[in-house]
Amino acid sequence: MDRVCIFIDGSNFYHALKDAGLSVSVDLGKLGTKLTGSDRRHLHTYYYNTPLIRPRRDDPQYDAKDQRCRSQQRFFNALRFIPNLTFKPGRFQRLPNGGQVEKGVDVMLAIDMLTLAFKDRYDVAILISSDADYKHAIEVVKFETGKMVELHQVEGSKAYDLVTAASVYKPITADIINDCLRPQSRR
């Protein structure tokens, strides 16, 4: 029975869901079980995301930004109760123009996927992302360790470079998302 580890680029997944008009209230435990299937053993899910920077009180959009921060923090806190899931936070860096950029998530995910493959901690890696930056990590895992890398992307958000690098491509359809919604989010 194949051992499966799942690697989720949280921000990328969130934005792909929003762009597709799907609910972002996904139960990651249910999703992991669904993507793994009954013929394989789900060992662990690694979820990578960056906590939003709290807005300044003088920000004209303070209320909306503060609400997003609080909502995200509630989601991150709930992740602690999902069995076999580890949340790995990145960080935001403020830019001189007032914007911000996410730092550390892509590198952390790629290193974990590679390290665990070389330590023989899984047979199949499931990557949930559309970020082409993972192409080289996928290729190294496949060709240097012989492990399979399945790419699961929200339907409609294909990254051609990743699709061609992965061992298998599987779209995450609206039906899959609807089957994996948190109870309070069902439509």
ABEGO torsion letter per residue (X at the ends): XBBBBBBBBAAAAAAAAAAAGBBABBBAAAAAAAAAEAABBBABBBBBBBBBBBBBAABAAAAAAAAAAAAAAAAAAAAAABBGBBBBBBBBBBBAAGBBBBBGAAAAAAAAAAAAAAAGABABBBBBBABAAAAAAAAAAAAAAGBBBBBBBBBGABBAAAAAABABBBBBBAAAAAAABBAAABX
